[in-house]
Amino acid sequence: MARPDAGGLRQPIAPAIYGKEPKSAIATASTRRIERILNEELVAGLMSSFGMKFLGLRHGTGIPTFVAGRVTSCGQEEGRRDRIVKLDDPNLISKFNSDWHEMATEFGLFSVDRRFLVSLSPAIDPVFDQAREETDDWEAPSWWESVWGLVELLNDWDLAGAGAASRVLGAGYGHPSFAMSAMDGSVFVVGTVWQDSIGTAALPTPYCSPTLRDSARKSLGSRTAAENEDLKAWLARGKECAQ
């Protein structure tokens, strides 16, 4: 099996510290993993650069982060809605940002105080990323587990520009790539890059999507213990869906 490529997430714009061990831990990563606790100070600093206030990590939400990232595999018949902007559009950044905000508002991503969840990849930390590259068990699910961060949208924000450039919300300026969820999991909103465009996709009541539910069921047992618990809770919400 070929080693997965973390792509543009390998070069964050600010130094990162992951866990409590020094960088020397990398030298022995093949036999002893560094402690993987995402540095909240690092995340807060990065997010402040593109207009989000970081309020902390959220575990045990019952909302699988990796399932949220699969919205673009769903069809329109499942409720998915899209907006796209051509890459050669001179107003690429502003149009994407506007589309995202309109869709997020329309489909209920924001709480009353404009809070929501953002999926955070450990690959934003170069120390962790190098340790993963050098370890013998890099295929283990725990090396690839993302976590939700609770954020509040500030008045001056920029997702497709500064957000994507920070490597938290994308692979570089103008190349957004992210997964977001309402705090109650009632809608997923993602940003992605297509062949000749970038776009936003929203999926209301994602736990009712046959595509995502099938993907979640197939993933049970192959993820980390925490992810498996979120999967079970999320799948149980199927009873809320109209038959």
Secondary structure, 3 states (H helix, E strand, C coil): CCCCCCHHHHCCCCCCCCCCCCHHHHHHCCCCCCCCCCCHHHHHHHHHCCCEEEEEEECCCCCCHHHHCCHHHCCHHHCCEEEEEECCCCCHHHHHHHHHHHHHHHHCCCCCCCEEEEEECHHHCHHHHHHHHHCCCCCCHHHCCCEEEEEEECCCCCHHHHHHHCCCCECCCCCECEEEECCCCCEEEEEEECCCEEEEEEEECHHHCHHHHHHHHHHCCCCCHHHHHHHHHHHHHHHHCCC
